[in-house]
Amino acid sequence: MSSTIDKLAWVRVENGRVLCACSRGKDLYYVPGGKRDPGESDAQALIREVSEELTVRLKPESIAYYGTFQAQAHGKPEGVMVQMTCYTADYEGTLVPASEVAEIAWLSYAERDRVSGAGQLIFDHLKEKGLLGA
């Protein structure tokens, strides 16, 4: 039986590197974000998740759809997929790991193997668009 985990992600690229986070006790980085709570819009959920994980506030007026990516979910049984609906956005505040996040890092394309399968697809797309450095 296959199933899909529906998630939102904030794609933030600066100086040819993408912002990633690593949860406590995990071995791979991921693009920040998470799941919607009941009744939340994508924007509301993304703002909440990013605030909880990274202590910054996304500027609602700057949120823009980037793309949707689907891959095998890391650490889940074969056939369990994760679908990442990605958005870009400006933010205010200082990026600080919070909640379950142990650390944040700005990763280049050369570090693609340090992120989950869905993250790797996002890295590939950013590279194709010339946004991610080697």
Secondary structure, 3 states (H helix, E strand, C coil): CCEEEEEEEECCEECCEEEEEEECCCCCEECCEECCCCCCCHHHHHHHHHHHHHCCEECHHHCEEEEEEEEECCCCCCCEEEEEEEEECCEECCCCCCCCEEEEEEECHHHHHHECHHHHHHHHHHHHCCCCCC
